[in-house]
Amino acid sequence: MVRERMDDEKRDFVSIDDLGNEEILGLFRLADAYDEDLRAWASQCTGSILATLFFEPSTRTRLSFESAMQRLGGSIISANDGEVMSAAKGESLADTVRVVGGRYADIIVLRHPHEGAARVASRFADVPVINGGDGAHEHPTQTLCDLYTLWKEKGRIDGIEVLLAGDLKYSRTVHSLAYALARFGASLVCVPFPGLEIPKSVLERMQRDWGADVTRGEFSDISGLTPGKDAVYVTPHKPHQESLFTQITPPAREKIDAIYMTRLQKERLERDLDSKDYPSIDSEFLKETRFRDTRVMHPLPRVDEISYDLDQDPRAIYFRQAALGVPIRMALLAFLLGVVKLDAPLPERSSRPVYRSDAGINCANPACVTNGEGHRYLAPEFTILRDSPPLLRCVYCDLEVSPSLVGHVASKKLHRGNAAEAKRILPERRVYFEDEGQADSAGFGTGATS
Ligand code: NCD
């Protein structure tokens, strides 16, 4: 369902879903115009200020945003070291962005280690907030660069086949890209390094929100890319199905439009991992005929995943991909600042009800902003995906949770999640719980649990 939106409502770019497909294509066309002469736009955003707030290391994202803003004639203010910012004195992210968005800057780019942090910032800042990467969750502006590059190289996105390789668990660029490719009707083959599979929550969202068909199969047809064999295949626009995976033996891939390599996100690993067999590709690898027209992409920085001998190969497009980050970010900034309008419909917004309560279930993701930075001032908040048995999705980090118990806010009676009595409670009167212990400590469960 399309939600009505006021003309003057600010637009944020926190998730790739904050822009509709037509809007994204409109930004590509705008970026093309900027790219023809990057120096010709220096009066477009005169007087506007971009604040870059980076609580994690960055080279490309921060510098390309700063370059983009300056090429548009705007200026920048920067706080790029959490250690010297007031966060080190205990200031919340909510307060920081309220201050920065109140007359200091007209737009904010935030990079933060907690999943959902950019969503929090967008709610507290009066100016548009752009997600420059929130933990292992999303990195939607990298996806704009990736898609823009693919669109220029291949002339379209629907119907193309992209192979995602390496660390698919913690690579936020992969998650946003996977959502976008599913939406645009591309097919994906996810070939993870063992132990770093694409998160179930990402696959569930592609399936539930975009009707993608997710199948699991053995992957053995491109030797050298993975020491494991488990692959996930995502194909677009198949009828909705209840189970997440159907088992198939997929056909060998005859045509691969792009290989998207990722580095091992060492800084996010929860435990040691033997990475000696982490995939790496080189000129030799690309000799097979099916790679004749394959583009090799990487969000960068690379470590050892792509051999330097590939850099001169015309199929290696990772530096072009990084360069296109400037015109596409110029287009995004100009659009969010309201300097240019796009002739495109607003993105579809979910009409699913939202559940928010201090009392009951918490997000189960320890990296979620509600369990970190925001625990002092954020109540857990979920969209209700299904009533019975209940299924909720965290609005900040997208993790799905299945509460086992439902209580009535007034009577404090407790019911099993799938009980008929639970379904009869109006959504706004429900409180969801993980287990009886949690319900008990909130004072629920005085009646018999049905
Ligand atoms: C990526 C990131 O920060 O997630 N870098 C980038 O913005 N281009 C990828 C990475 O760090 O591996």
Boltz pocket constraint, residues with backbone or C-beta under 6 A from the ligand:
constraints:
  - pocket:
      binder: B
      contacts: [[A, 57], [A, 60], [A, 61], [A, 132], [A, 133], [A, 139], [A, 142], [A, 171], [A, 172], [A, 173], [A, 263], [A, 299], [A, 300], [A, 301]]
      max_distance: 6.0
